[in-house]
Amino acid sequence: MARPTKYTPELLDKANTYLSTYSRLIPSHQDLCLKLDISESTLYDWAQKHDEFSEILAKVKLTQFTVAMDGGLGGELNANLVKLLMGKHGLSEKSIVDQISSDGSMAPKSKIELVAKEFDV
């Protein structure tokens, strides 16, 4: 016989309040697991089975992004750690070298600037 699930209305309320009460610098799914006393696999399993729980995880991720971005821009958080975290949100740093292919076909376009010419009257 399977053991009873921990997924209850009370646990859902606790997960909902996590965003306003997280105690770390940046909220995370892992920290939420610790607060709810569940494993990461359970967390993601519930997110697939319960839309309301999936929404909570989405809000945790968005809050994580905004807190990290604001902390990085404001200088309150370590820039290297913020850069690493932003990679988890699909952002990355690219240099001009990354954009040029070996055969030069993907080289950046030349910049053409139009300047008004002065005419003698």
Secondary structure as GFF3:
##gff-version 3
##sequence-region A 1 121
A	DSSP	alpha_helix	9	21	.	.	.	ID=ss1
A	DSSP	alpha_helix	29	36	.	.	.	ID=ss2
A	DSSP	alpha_helix	40	49	.	.	.	ID=ss3
A	DSSP	alpha_helix	51	74	.	.	.	ID=ss4
A	DSSP	alpha_helix	79	88	.	.	.	ID=ss5
A	DSSP	three_ten_helix	96	99	.	.	.	ID=ss6
###
